Amino acid sequence: MTHSIEDDWVARFADEVIASAQDRAPGKPIVCASGLSPSGPIHLGNLREVMTPHLVADEIRRRGYDVMHLLSWDDYDRFRKVPAGVPGVDESWAEHIGRPLTSVPPPPGSAYGSWAEHFKAAMAESLERLGVRYRGISQTEMYRSGAYTEQILLAMRERQHIDGVLGKYRTKIAPEENDEDGESVAGYYPYRPYCGVCDRDTTTVTAYDDATTELTYTCSYGHGATIRLSEHRDGKLVWKVDWPMRWAYEGVHFEPSGVDHQSPGSSFVVGSQLVAEVFGARAPIGPMYAFVGIAGQAKMSSSRGGVPTPADALRIMEAPLLRWLYSRRRPNQSFKIAFDDEIQRLYDEWDTLGRKVAEATAPPTDAAAYFRAIGTATGPLPVTPRPLPYRMLASVADITVGDPAQMLRILADVDPGDPILDLDEARPRLDCAAYWVATYVPDDQRTHVRTAPDTDLLAELDDEQRAMLALLAERLEDNWSLGGLTTLVYGVPKIRLGLPMDTKPTQELKVAQRAFFSLLYRLLVGRESGPRLPTLLLSLGAPRVRTLVGA
């Protein structure tokens, strides 16, 4: 079965990948691939590297095909620089620059044996929560086991051809990239050994014999050796040769990559030529994906530190919502993930979409993105049993300073006909909202309820203002639910203007309502604005509201 909805990018790529796989090798498993380098905290921009093939692989799996999502942990990459913002890590880690990530010690206090394992573990936990099913491959294990030995020897035999391909592009890319593609004053060699003495890749190959596979190298730290490459296990192909080699070795049909890999002379362009001409395979379907940003923050970089990770996002939003952010946008569309007030609007949009899907009124592509967010081919993701509005839960957590007993008291009154009897009914969404308030809402934006009536302001009120406050206080109990209080706060100005409760908003009515809301905020929290008034009133309780409004 195929899908032809033009905007459903997941279905469209699934169609292309299935067709390509059947053309290449009918009956064999379809392979979608990702690659992550655990060089530091793996951030939300890196997550797109995994979510894009995950969503395509999951769609293929839903259609009944045998599909595998490979996740290559590029843990045999060199440690390039000491990332900023990692607790306990200082410039003393610079001595490990040039060593494999699996040979670098982990941050202080880590339960893991290496730098790579430490950062892999955090990402793996987040991927599990997100429902991402994959087969992980450690490139350290692959290289050190000798799995790639034949491919390495082939690349060395074909080094002149590879050098010719790379040479077409070297003037188009940055000099530091030229240094990393294997070019040196001693000639071109696509393999770089890690030094047998200092374990760094600051090595230069000075000679190689194809017949014996003897390779001689020197190290910038004064070391050197001659090894037999057919038996050597401590080194790797340079990136622009390594990547197409893996495409051929794993039979990859689909692997996206970032903008930086798809410009002229970059990895994907060069790799697409090398995989065919050297390794005898086809390049995968490889769409470019755009950057993911954070609201109010510049482009993410693991080395700069302070970048939000999937684990950070999952502390303030449920897994289906985070999946949705990646499923609803085509890979080449950039988007931002909100850690500020925008998250409340985002949750409103998510809940509205859920209602439209339930009513079968959502556009097909929106519904498809929603269903891909809430579950996978293997089943649904966990959900909050009673998904109350996020902005309301945030307000409740804010006003109560996260006190569980007070939160339960308030949430039980949201719908008296079907009260929440246990906070677990509102979790994990409640915990996400509470964490967001405690961590990302600046103190000057937090709600501080007045401890005593504002006697000066109350003394300045005119007769109409006093009448509105008295009417509110008088009708509180009869309207003590979220819906009832919503009707009441909007209704008090209508009643005072002599209008029916079902009156549509007019300009005059809107002005009266805004003035009334502003007065209530000033009396209750000492500001012109704050949490939604029905939630605020519910949180305070009727007796305290009466006291503060002077009724």
Secondary structure, 3 states (H helix, E strand, C coil): CCCCCCCCHHHHHHHHHHHHHHHHCCCCCEEEEEEECCCCCCCHHHHHHHHHHHHHHHHHHHCCCCEEEEEEECCCCECCCCCCCCCCCCHHHHHHCCCEHHHCCCCCCCCCCCHHHHHHHHHHHHHHHCCCCCEEEEHHHHHHHCCCHHHHHHHHHCHHHHHHHHHCCHHHCCHHHHHCCCEECCEECCEEECCCCCCCCCEEEEEECCCCCEEEEEECCCCEEEEECCCCCCEEECHHHHHHHHHHHHCCCECCEEHHHCCCCCHHHHHHHHHHHCCCCCCCECCEECCEEECCECCCCHHHCCCCCHHHHHHHCCHHHHHHHHHCCCCCCCEEECCCCHHHHHHHHHHHHHHHHHCCCCCHHHHHHHHHHHEECCEECCCCCCCCCHHHHHHHHHHHCCCHHHHHHHHHCCCCCCCCCCHHHHCCHHHHHHHHHHHHCCHHHCCCCCCCCCHHHHHHCCHHHHHHHHHHHHHCHHHCCHHHHHHHHHHHHHHHCCCCCCCCCCHHHHHHHHHHHHHHHHHHHCCCCCCCHHHHHHHHCHHHHHHHCCC
